Amino acid sequence: MSFSTDTKNELARVIPEKDCCKLAEIAGFLRVTAGFLIAGGGRVRLTMTTDNPAVARHFKGLIRDYFDVDTELDIEKAPAPRKGYSYILTVTDLDDSDSILRETGMLMVKQKMNYISDGIYRDIIRTKCCRKAYMRGIFLGAGTISDPQKGYHLEFVLKSNTLAKDLRHLINTFDDLSVKITRRGDKYIVYMKNFQYIRDTLAIMKAYTKVLELEDVAISKEMRNQATRMTNCDNANMDRTLDASERQRLAIRRIREMDAMGKLTPKLRDLAELRESNPDASLTALGEMMDPPLKKSGVNNRMKRIIEFADKL
């Protein structure tokens, strides 16, 4: 089961406490899943379609609880190229369909003519708790989230540019949240890729288990990245140590070939002979071998003098 499906299954277990939040969540879900069966006389029968059975059960119960309306649940094979099944909720009574559409702000009247609105009905999301519920509803209907092991990406796939802009405005009302809009074919995508934005959005929608999982993944990634940085740093230090050792050995070899070891001071000659017999030792280790022992900085200064001497030969 995908991370996105798990997230929706968790959100489908969240039951809003306030009636206003129940209505807002239903409105968000309807806005992206509603379909209409023409019943004649300009009236329609309302349907809602999802590919998640837990989501279907959730809204069947939520609509019954808020509107006192029972919906029929039908299961159909999902149309190609999708796999699995579609779960279709149908409000069979025309009056009930009309009532639900009007109260959720989808069915409006202009010049005595009914029409289906395109964006988010502002009266539904006046309070912060209702904005949270609306976001949860619209995510359950049209949202997806990537497996955080592969990357951070949360998006809402919408059919209308107006709805996309309204949703962006809604999300941006929350502190430190920001989303972008792009177009994919005939769909409008409201998305975020920032880890903190996605974590906070999941918390706002009350997917608390997924928030913890997301944070666990982020911590694991940071630990792996830190280990990689430390390994790279160690390798770089090792490379620098080996390069320095090679330059020192080449300088000492040149001094030998020029029969100039006797021209070095006793201290420099002792260090050169130590390097010859311990080609892979660090400067610190060479200093500990000397009598008396010498600090790394002292060994480094003497090595520089040996190299300078070799360069002049």
N, C-alpha and C positions, 0 to 999 in steps of 0.2 A: 504494500500500500504506500502511495506517495506521501511526501511531507505535506503537500497541498490538501490531499484528501483527509489526512489525519487532522489537519488544522480545521477543516470544515466540520469534521465529525465532532471535534471538541466544541466548536462554536454552536453546533446544533443542539448541544446539551445546555446552553445558556438560556434561561427563561427570564425575560425582562420582568422586573418587579412592578413597574408603573404602567398603567394603561397607555399613557402617551408614548412610552418607549416601545410597547408592543405594536402600536400603530405605526411608529416610525420604522421599525424593523420590517414589518410587512410591506410598507410602502417602498423601502429600498429594494426588497426582493422582487416585488411586482414590477418595479421600474425596468428591470433588466430581464425578466423571465416571462412577462405577461404575453399571452396570445389571445386572439379574439375570434370566436365562432359567430358568424353573422346569423342572427335568429329572425330577421325580418322586422319591418317597421322601424328601421334605424337602430335596433337594439342588438346587443352582443352578449354572448355567453363567455365568461372569463375563464381562461386556462393559465396554468403556470407550469413550466417544464424545467426539470433539473436532471442531472445524471448521477445524483447522489441520493441514495434511499434515506439516509439519516436526515438530510435536509428536507426531503419531501415529507417525512413524518413530522419533523419539527414544525413546518409551516401549516400542515394540516391541523395540528393541535393548536397552534397559535391563532389561526383564523377562527377555529371553533371557539376558542377561549374569548377572543376579543369581539368578534362579530356574531357569535352564536350561530354560525353557519357551518354545515357539514359539506366537505368537498369529496368528490369521487376521485379515487386514485387508480390510474391505469398505468400499466407497464408495457412498454413497447421496445423492440429492438432499435438501438440507436441508428440513425441514418449514416451511410458511408460518407466519409472515410472513418468516422468515429466507431469505436468499439464499445461493447457493453450494452446498457439499456438506458432508456429515457423514462423518467417517472413524471407522469402528467397529473396535476391536480386540476379538477374542473368544478367550477361553481355552477351547478345545473340550473338553479333558479335565476331567471332574468332579473328580477327585482333585487336579489342579493348581489348579483354581479354589478348592477348599477350602483347599489349602495356602497359596495367596497371600492369601486373605481372612483366614486365621488369623494369619499372620505379620505382616501389616500392621495387625493389631489391629481389623479391621472385623467379623470373625465371632467372636462371644464365646459363652460357655456360662453359663447361669444355670439352676439347678435341673434340670440334665441336658437343657436345651433350648437349641438354637442360636438366636442372635438377632444382628441387625446393629446394631452400636453407633452412637451418634449423634455423638459428639464426637471429639476427638483422643486417640489412644492414647498415654498419657504415656511408656511405655517406649520409644517410637519417637524421642522428642525430648529425651532426657536430656542430650545434649551440645550445645554451641553450634553446631558444624558441622552436626549433624543438624537443628537448628531452622532453620538457613539453607536446607538442602536441602528440608525439608518446606515452607517458605514458597515456594520456587521451584516445587515440584510443584503446590501448590494454586493458585499464580498461573497456571501453564501451563494448568490446568484450568478456573479460574473467575475469573481476573483480567482487568482492563482498565486501560489508562492513556490519558488524554486527550492530544491533541496539545498540547505545552507552548506553542505559539504562540497557542493559544486559551485556555489556562488550565491550572492545576495540579490534577489530580485522578487518584487511583489508587484502585481499589476491587476487592473480592472479592465476587462475587454468590453467596450461599449459600442452601441450602434449609432450614437448621436454626438456630434461635436458640442452641442449645447449641454448635453448631460455631462460630457467629459469636463467642460469648463466649470459647470456647477459643482461637480464632485471635487475638482481641484480646489475650488474656493472653500468647500466644506472642510476638506482635510487641512488646508492651510490655516483654518481658524484655531487649530490646536498648536500650542507652543512647540517650537523647534521641529515642526514637520513641514516637509516640502515635497511636492510631486511634480512630474513633468508629463506632457502630453505628446504623443506621437501618433502617426497614422500607419496602419498595417492593412493594406487592401481597402476594404470598405468599412473597417472598424477603427475606432479611436481608442488608444491605449493610454490610460492614466497609470503611471508607474513610478517606482522608487527603487534605487539600488544601494542606498546607504544603509549600513547595518543598524545604526541607531534609529533611523526613521522606521525601518521595518520592525525592529524590536518594540518601539513605542506604539506603532500601529497595532501590532498583535495584542499588546497590553490594553490599549483603548478598546479593542473589540472583545476583550476578556478571554483570549486564548493563552492563559497563563502557563499551562504546561509547555506550550510551544515556545513561549518566551524563554523558559529555563533551558529547553533543548537548544535554542538558538544561541544562548549565552555560553552553553557548554561547548558548542562547536567553535564559537569565536575564541574561547580560551584555549582550546586544543590547537587551533590554527596558529594563535599567537605563540604558544609554546613551541610548536614545530618551527615556526619562522625564527624564533629566538635561537633554537638549537642550531638551525641552519646558519644563522649569522655567526654564532660562536664557532661552528666548525669551519666556516669560510675564513674567519679571523685567525683561527689557529693554523689553518693551512697557509694563509698568507704570511703569518709570522714564521712558520717553518720554512717557507720558500725564501723569505728574506734572510733567515739564519743560514740556510744552505748556500745562498748566493754569496753572502759575506764570507762564509768559510772557504768557498771556492776561490774568491779573490785573494784571501789571505794565503792559501796554499800555493797559488800561482806566484805570488810575490816571493814567498820563501823559496820556491823551486828556482826562481830566477836568481836569487841571491846565491843559492848553492851552485847553480850552473856557472855563475860568474866568479865562483870561489871567493865570495865576499862575506862568508859567515863570520870570519874572524874580525871583520871591521865593525860588526854590531857590538854595542855595549853588552856586558854580561847579562844584564836584565832582559834586554831585547832578544839576545841569543837564547836564553833559557825559555822564553815564551815561544819563540819560533820553533824550537825543538819540541815543546809540548804540543803545539799545533800539528806538527808533522806526525807525531805519534798518536794524536787524538783528533783525527780530521772532522768528526761529527760532533764533537763536544761544543757546548755553548760557551760564551764568554764567561758566564758565571761559573760554570764547571771548571774551565781552565784556571780561573782565579783561585778556586779552592784547592787546585793541585799545586799551586806555587808555594814556595817557602821563602818568606812568610806569605800567607794567603793574601790575595789582592781582590779588591772590589771590582765589579763589572766595569765601572767607569774607568778605573785604572788600567784594566786589561784592554779596553777599547782604545784608550789613548796610546798605549804602547804598540797596538796593532797598526794604528794609523801611522805611527812613526816607522814601523817596519815596511809598510806599503810605500810610504814616501821615499824611503831609502832605496827600495827596489826600483822605483820609477826613475830614479836619477842614475841608475847604472847603465 
